[in-house]
């Protein structure tokens, strides 16, 4: 099968969608399929290359409003490119998916769309733009897709409210396999490099943008009686210039310079050491899809605290495989951090169950099979509709 993956970003850009599409593409190649990726040239890298059997085309991006890359050359490539059995676009809110939908007017090809994330519910002028998007190009994009992939039940319900038909939606989560690929990671070396000693470590991994809620984790640190060391891995992305500086200023203003460390972006192969070294993983987000970092932390058997929002709450069952807290509530977050850091047996129990749940529900083998079945179903449906199509029909 010849498969086209269309994604706003792709490695070396850092993020959950990027890693998912890269992993999916590689596993499809390993399964004997031909995979091509169309994406933006952010950050600037080779315009065309083949990486581990995956053919990657990157298009120039003059600007990326709201972290949404504009790629003038993508549409022309979509309508002139060779035959693909399936086109799989990633991100309901991204222009790259919109362009795939518009190209369907000129080409009849199986189009699968994965929503990949939260509806952000912006406020102010951004909220007006979002509402207009849902009623116009967003609605067209949903209608144009032969099949829609929602990562969670909550996402499926949101897509229905936005106009998607229930019969077109399939729930297929992301997978995680990091815990299988780094079994010999040296966490003691990691602690030594950053002079962490025997301190208890709280870990956050993610982009430094407001919806990730890092500002609330920093404030919660001020209230923690256990005085943990907080490691923040990640950096600001396009459209969020100055977000890291704002967080660093918050740390200084609160007198937390000795407790909170900004480690910047990490190579994937080094992240494993951070996960293993952590006593707790905290994800204080205000909006999520199905966060890969949450699954990664769970795959390492880490006890996790996450905000009680769609996406997080689809994975974490409070008191079973982690702990949920209300978003924007640093005092409650501090209480839960202190509670868990004081009880190593509880952390171990929750972390152990978290790993079991990831192995059962988010393994590559189970998820890849579902995606391939969906591709085949999409192809079969298009072939049937083409056989029944007549130019005289309205």
C-alpha positions as a printed NumPy array, in Angstrom:
array([[  0.   ,   0.   ,   0.   ],
       [  1.317,   3.497,  -0.877],
       [  0.446,   5.839,   2.001],
       [  0.799,   9.609,   2.329],
       [  1.083,  11.135,   5.792],
       [  0.365,  14.897,   5.96 ],
       [  1.403,  16.593,   9.193],
       [  2.08 ,  20.2  ,  10.228],
       [  5.386,  19.252,  11.85 ],
       [  7.781,  16.316,  11.728],
       [ 11.09 ,  15.594,  13.486],
       [ 13.499,  17.255,  14.092],
       [ 10.599,  19.439,  15.293],
       [  9.687,  18.321,  18.814],
       [  6.146,  17.384,  19.839],
       [  3.566,  14.639,  20.269],
       [  2.069,  14.682,  16.748],
       [  5.551,  14.705,  15.246],
       [  6.709,  11.666,  17.187],
       [  3.483,   9.786,  16.523],
       [  3.63 ,  10.337,  12.759],
       [  7.319,   9.423,  12.661],
       [  6.751,   6.216,  14.623],
       [  3.66 ,   5.321,  12.588],
       [  5.485,   5.904,   9.304],
       [  8.445,   3.76 ,  10.31 ],
       [  6.275,   0.892,  11.509],
       [  4.252,   0.997,   8.294],
       [  7.503,   0.73 ,   6.322],
       [  8.589,  -2.191,   8.503],
       [  5.251,  -3.839,   7.672],
       [  6.056,  -3.609,   3.954],
       [  4.2  ,  -0.433,   2.946],
       [  5.523,   2.584,   1.036],
       [  5.219,   5.779,   3.089],
       [  5.624,   9.414,   2.021],
       [  5.394,  12.369,   4.454],
       [  4.436,  15.945,   3.513],
       [  5.251,  18.47 ,   6.24 ],
       [  6.623,  21.933,   6.964],
       [ 10.269,  22.921,   6.907],
       [ 10.166,  23.947,  10.589],
       [ 12.847,  23.882,  11.866],
       [ 14.806,  24.357,   8.657],
       [ 16.233,  21.069,   7.421],
       [ 16.482,  19.091,   4.189],
       [ 13.592,  19.697,   1.788],
       [ 13.669,  16.07 ,   0.661],
       [ 15.222,  13.023,   2.256],
       [ 14.612,   9.372,   2.994],
       [ 14.869,   8.514,   6.683],
       [ 14.724,   4.83 ,   7.675],
       [ 12.702,   4.054,   4.554],
       [ 10.288,   6.997,   4.956],
       [ 10.338,   9.574,   2.13 ],
       [  9.975,  13.052,   3.652],
       [  9.081,  16.206,   1.687],
       [  9.313,  19.492,   3.609],
       [  7.621,  22.658,   2.328],
       [  8.737,  26.214,   2.965],
       [  6.85 ,  27.925,   5.798],
       [  7.061,  31.747,   5.739],
       [  5.123,  32.064,   9.   ],
       [  3.107,  29.995,  11.507],
       [  0.268,  31.922,  13.199],
       [ -0.996,  30.242,  16.377],
       [  1.629,  27.547,  15.822],
       [ -0.053,  26.631,  12.518],
       [  2.463,  26.492,   9.631],
       [  1.483,  28.115,   6.328],
       [  2.867,  26.063,   3.417],
       [  2.08 ,  27.633,   0.001],
       [  3.621,  24.751,  -1.944],
       [  1.684,  21.984,  -0.212],
       [ -1.632,  22.354,  -2.066],
       [ -0.04 ,  22.177,  -5.518],
       [  1.887,  19.088,  -4.473],
       [ -1.308,  17.453,  -3.17 ],
       [ -3.192,  17.847,  -6.453],
       [ -0.264,  16.879,  -8.692],
       [  1.324,  14.102,  -6.634],
       [  1.255,  10.479,  -7.698],
       [ -1.294,   7.911,  -6.702],
       [ -1.708,   7.1  ,  -3.017],
       [ -3.979,   4.359,  -1.731],
       [ -4.559,   6.376,   1.459],
       [ -3.925,   9.971,   2.523],
       [ -3.737,  10.316,   6.296],
       [ -3.759,  13.896,   7.627],
       [ -2.951,  14.742,  11.233],
       [ -4.505,  17.595,  13.214],
       [ -8.069,  18.845,  12.756],
       [ -7.053,  22.423,  13.586],
       [ -4.146,  22.615,  11.137],
       [ -4.039,  24.204,   7.699],
       [ -2.216,  21.177,   6.296],
       [ -5.32 ,  19.062,   6.961],
       [ -7.547,  21.787,   5.502],
       [ -5.535,  21.712,   2.279],
       [ -5.956,  17.948,   2.036],
       [ -9.712,  18.416,   2.411],
       [ -9.832,  21.088,  -0.309],
       [ -7.748,  18.914,  -2.635],
       [-10.451,  16.25 ,  -2.391],
       [-12.616,  18.477,  -4.604],
       [-10.189,  17.776,  -7.456],
       [ -9.056,  14.272,  -6.543],
       [-11.044,  11.273,  -5.293],
       [ -8.745,   9.512,  -2.847],
       [ -9.235,   7.825,   0.514],
       [ -8.77 ,  10.555,   3.137],
       [ -8.303,   9.681,   6.813],
       [ -8.055,  12.445,   9.426],
       [ -6.773,  12.064,  12.98 ],
       [ -7.981,  14.921,  15.186],
       [ -4.929,  14.722,  17.508],
       [ -5.881,  17.04 ,  20.227],
       [ -8.003,  19.307,  22.209],
       [-10.388,  21.924,  20.948],
       [ -8.63 ,  24.818,  22.599],
       [-11.55 ,  27.109,  23.499],
       [ -9.583,  30.3  ,  23.055],
       [-10.837,  33.548,  24.547],
       [-11.042,  37.011,  22.988],
       [-10.19 ,  37.482,  19.325],
       [ -8.63 ,  34.031,  19.148],
       [-11.953,  32.567,  20.292],
       [-13.779,  34.39 ,  17.5  ],
       [-11.367,  32.957,  14.93 ],
       [-11.764,  29.473,  16.39 ],
       [-15.574,  29.672,  16.256],
       [-15.475,  30.83 ,  12.626],
       [-13.082,  28.027,  11.797],
       [-15.381,  25.339,  13.252],
       [-18.314,  26.629,  11.182],
       [-16.431,  26.931,   7.897],
       [-13.184,  25.272,   6.848],
       [-13.157,  23.038,   9.931],
       [-16.598,  21.669,   9.088],
       [-15.558,  21.116,   5.463],
       [-12.468,  19.229,   6.629],
       [-14.528,  16.894,   8.818],
       [-17.039,  16.25 ,   6.043],
       [-14.325,  15.594,   3.458],
       [-12.635,  12.839,   5.437],
       [-13.814,   9.309,   4.694],
       [-12.807,   8.26 ,   8.188],
       [-12.06 ,  10.262,  11.322],
       [ -9.762,   8.994,  14.052],
       [-10.401,  10.233,  17.578],
       [ -7.763,   9.421,  20.166],
       [-10.293,   9.135,  22.992],
       [-14.027,   8.809,  23.605],
       [-14.1  ,  12.447,  24.715],
       [-12.569,  13.558,  21.422],
       [-15.123,  11.51 ,  19.496],
       [-17.945,  13.307,  21.309],
       [-16.376,  16.691,  20.518],
       [-16.064,  15.815,  16.826],
       [-19.735,  14.849,  16.728],
       [-20.706,  18.189,  18.233],
       [-18.662,  19.889,  15.505],
       [-20.644,  18.124,  12.794],
       [-18.883,  14.819,  12.218],
       [-21.048,  11.752,  11.657],
       [-20.785,   9.072,  14.324],
       [-20.423,   6.308,  11.736],
       [-17.315,   8.007,  10.328],
       [-15.49 ,   8.14 ,  13.685],
       [-13.168,   5.413,  14.95 ],
       [-11.424,   5.608,  18.322],
       [ -7.763,   4.647,  18.01 ],
       [ -5.33 ,   5.943,  20.654],
       [ -1.7  ,   6.815,  20.154],
       [  0.823,   4.228,  21.226],
       [  4.011,   4.399,  23.215],
       [  7.063,   2.153,  22.985],
       [  9.781,   4.225,  24.631],
       [  9.809,   2.027,  27.708],
       [ 10.828,  -0.963,  25.553],
       [ 13.676,   0.772,  23.709],
       [ 15.767,   2.123,  26.607],
       [ 16.025,  -0.679,  29.176],
       [ 19.585,   0.143,  30.276],
       [ 19.347,   3.883,  30.803],
       [ 21.704,   5.201,  33.494],
       [ 19.572,   7.448,  35.696],
       [ 22.385,   7.842,  38.241],
       [ 24.523,   9.45 ,  35.542],
       [ 21.625,  11.809,  34.788],
       [ 21.384,  12.787,  38.46 ],
       [ 25.118,  13.373,  38.532],
       [ 25.184,  15.591,  35.442],
       [ 22.579,  17.935,  36.919],
       [ 23.882,  17.651,  40.502],
       [ 20.548,  16.414,  41.816],
       [ 21.966,  14.41 ,  44.693],
       [ 19.273,  12.619,  46.688],
       [ 16.572,  15.242,  46.135],
       [ 13.077,  14.164,  45.196],
       [ 12.353,  15.036,  41.58 ],
       [  9.202,  16.327,  39.939],
       [  9.366,  16.075,  36.146],
       [  7.475,  17.993,  33.477],
       [  7.994,  17.354,  29.753],
       [  6.301,  19.433,  27.079],
       [  6.153,  22.671,  25.15 ],
       [  6.424,  25.886,  27.13 ],
       [  3.132,  27.428,  26.1  ],
       [  0.29 ,  28.688,  28.309],
       [ -2.073,  25.736,  27.775],
       [  0.514,  23.353,  29.257],
       [ -0.009,  24.982,  32.659],
       [  3.658,  25.086,  33.702],
       [  2.998,  28.367,  35.48 ],
       [  0.708,  26.534,  37.922],
       [  3.325,  23.847,  38.606],
       [  5.857,  26.568,  39.41 ],
       [  3.414,  28.253,  41.792],
       [  2.598,  24.89 ,  43.395],
       [  6.309,  24.385,  44.102],
       [  6.207,  27.427,  46.35 ],
       [  3.556,  25.712,  48.517],
       [  5.242,  22.28 ,  48.671],
       [  6.463,  21.398,  52.14 ],
       [  8.622,  18.566,  50.768],
       [ 10.75 ,  21.045,  48.769],
       [ 11.203,  18.855,  45.671],
       [ 13.423,  19.712,  42.716],
       [ 11.313,  20.464,  39.634],
       [ 12.82 ,  19.638,  36.24 ],
       [ 11.176,  21.294,  33.235],
       [ 12.117,  19.704,  29.928],
       [ 10.939,  21.434,  26.773],
       [ 11.111,  24.817,  25.13 ],
       [  8.935,  27.437,  23.489],
       [  7.699,  26.662,  19.977],
       [  6.766,  28.842,  16.994],
       [  4.177,  31.404,  18.029],
       [  5.179,  31.368,  21.708],
       [  8.321,  33.484,  21.735],
       [  9.012,  34.759,  25.245],
       [  7.063,  32.044,  27.067],
       [ 10.203,  30.513,  28.587],
       [ 11.466,  33.924,  29.696],
       [  8.13 ,  34.587,  31.404],
       [  8.321,  31.304,  33.297],
       [ 11.938,  31.906,  34.297],
       [ 10.95 ,  35.345,  35.611],
       [  8.142,  33.723,  37.62 ],
       [ 10.686,  31.363,  39.19 ],
       [ 12.927,  34.276,  40.173],
       [ 10.039,  36.362,  41.508],
       [  8.9  ,  33.463,  43.719],
       [ 12.414,  32.77 ,  44.991],
       [ 12.508,  29.254,  43.518],
       [ 15.761,  29.431,  41.584],
       [ 17.303,  26.628,  43.687],
       [ 14.295,  24.337,  43.175],
       [ 13.182,  24.774,  39.562],
       [ 15.494,  23.901,  36.655],
       [ 14.841,  24.566,  32.959],
       [ 16.691,  21.919,  30.959],
       [ 15.5  ,  22.954,  27.493],
       [ 14.805,  20.526,  24.679],
       [ 16.066,  16.966,  25.065],
       [ 16.955,  14.391,  22.409],
       [ 14.537,  11.47 ,  22.535],
       [ 17.275,   9.029,  23.483],
       [ 18.127,  11.088,  26.589],
       [ 14.568,  11.562,  27.805],
       [ 14.474,   8.038,  29.177],
       [ 17.021,   8.941,  31.85 ],
       [ 14.885,  11.857,  33.014],
       [ 11.771,   9.695,  33.253],
       [ 13.625,   7.027,  35.224],
       [ 15.2  ,   9.537,  37.604],
       [ 11.883,  11.228,  38.436],
       [  9.903,  10.448,  41.584],
       [  6.737,  12.008,  40.141],
       [  5.634,  13.116,  36.7  ],
       [  3.289,  16.116,  36.64 ],
       [  1.212,  17.303,  33.68 ],
       [ -0.688,  20.477,  34.72 ],
       [ -2.245,  21.149,  31.28 ],
       [ -5.35 ,  23.213,  30.612],
       [ -6.14 ,  21.399,  27.335],
       [ -4.866,  18.135,  25.824],
       [ -5.63 ,  15.544,  23.188],
       [ -3.97 ,  12.303,  24.223],
       [ -0.612,  13.456,  25.594],
       [  2.258,  11.216,  24.547],
       [  4.395,  12.377,  27.469],
       [  1.764,  11.072,  29.871],
       [  1.88 ,   7.633,  28.247],
       [  5.679,   7.727,  28.23 ],
       [  5.862,   8.472,  31.952],
       [  3.395,   5.67 ,  32.644],
       [  5.415,   3.289,  30.468],
       [  8.359,   3.824,  32.818],
       [  6.176,   2.894,  35.771],
       [  6.115,   6.44 ,  37.095],
       [  3.441,   7.759,  39.399],
       [  1.751,  10.64 ,  37.583],
       [ -0.326,  13.645,  38.568],
       [ -2.403,  15.194,  35.797],
       [ -5.148,  17.764,  35.55 ],
       [ -8.735,  16.592,  35.371],
       [ -9.362,  17.552,  31.726],
       [-10.35 ,  15.605,  28.57 ],
       [ -7.375,  13.654,  27.309],
       [ -5.696,  13.274,  30.689],
       [ -8.827,  11.917,  32.337],
       [ -9.32 ,   9.458,  29.462],
       [ -6.066,   7.793,  30.51 ],
       [ -5.721,   8.438,  34.254],
       [ -8.242,   6.929,  36.645],
       [ -7.861,   8.791,  39.907],
       [ -6.418,   6.551,  42.622],
       [ -5.999,   3.594,  40.225],
       [ -3.099,   4.428,  37.902],
       [ -2.387,   8.02 ,  38.913],
       [ -3.87 ,  11.097,  40.536],
       [ -6.054,  13.817,  39.009],
       [ -6.274,  17.419,  40.213],
       [ -8.329,  20.391,  39.135],
       [ -6.652,  22.628,  36.552],
       [ -5.424,  26.085,  37.59 ],
       [ -5.26 ,  24.994,  41.247],
       [ -1.632,  25.179,  42.459],
       [ -2.533,  24.631,  46.129],
       [ -4.299,  21.341,  45.418],
       [ -1.426,  20.315,  43.176],
       [  1.055,  21.067,  45.974],
       [ -0.983,  18.988,  48.439],
       [ -1.004,  15.983,  46.092],
       [  2.717,  16.309,  45.409],
       [  3.5  ,  16.341,  49.147],
       [  1.122,  13.426,  49.776],
       [  2.7  ,  11.22 ,  47.115],
       [  6.308,  12.14 ,  47.86 ],
       [  5.714,  11.121,  51.473],
       [  4.401,   7.653,  50.499],
       [  6.807,   5.653,  48.334],
       [  4.636,   2.512,  48.524],
       [  1.658,   4.374,  47.089],
       [  3.792,   5.849,  44.317],
       [  5.074,   2.399,  43.448],
       [  1.559,   0.896,  43.383],
       [  0.142,   3.629,  41.159],
       [  3.179,   3.555,  38.871],
       [  3.052,  -0.219,  38.523],
       [ -0.607,  -0.118,  37.525],
       [  0.107,   2.733,  35.102],
       [  2.67 ,   0.602,  33.286],
       [  0.296,  -2.367,  33.098],
       [ -2.422,  -0.164,  31.61 ],
       [ -0.062,   1.216,  28.964],
       [  1.077,  -2.27 ,  27.996],
       [ -2.522,  -3.448,  27.671],
       [ -4.111,  -0.458,  25.934],
       [ -1.392,   1.521,  24.162],
       [  0.989,  -1.002,  22.632],
       [  2.216,  -0.476,  19.043],
       [  1.061,  -3.915,  17.946],
       [ -2.581,  -3.386,  18.888],
       [ -2.812,   0.183,  17.594],
       [ -1.032,  -0.395,  14.265],
       [ -3.402,  -3.245,  13.45 ],
       [ -6.389,  -0.969,  13.981],
       [ -4.908,   1.73 ,  11.73 ],
       [ -4.199,  -0.708,   8.893],
       [ -7.731,  -2.095,   9.16 ],
       [ -9.084,   1.446,   8.937],
       [ -6.962,   2.157,   5.85 ],
       [ -8.317,  -0.958,   4.155],
       [-11.896,  -0.108,   5.102],
       [-11.471,   3.397,   3.714],
       [-10.148,   2.015,   0.438],
       [-12.983,  -0.497,   0.161],
       [-15.632,   2.166,   0.816],
       [-14.206,   4.455,  -1.847],
       [-14.086,   1.622,  -4.376],
       [-17.738,   0.81 ,  -3.671],
       [-18.856,   4.426,  -4.018],
       [-16.863,   4.778,  -7.247],
       [-18.536,   1.672,  -8.675],
       [-21.964,   3.135,  -7.878],
       [-21.099,   6.614,  -9.126],
       [-22.688,   7.897, -12.328],
       [-21.935,  11.265, -13.98 ],
       [-25.679,  11.757, -14.444],
       [-26.302,  11.621, -10.71 ],
       [-26.759,  14.876,  -8.837]])
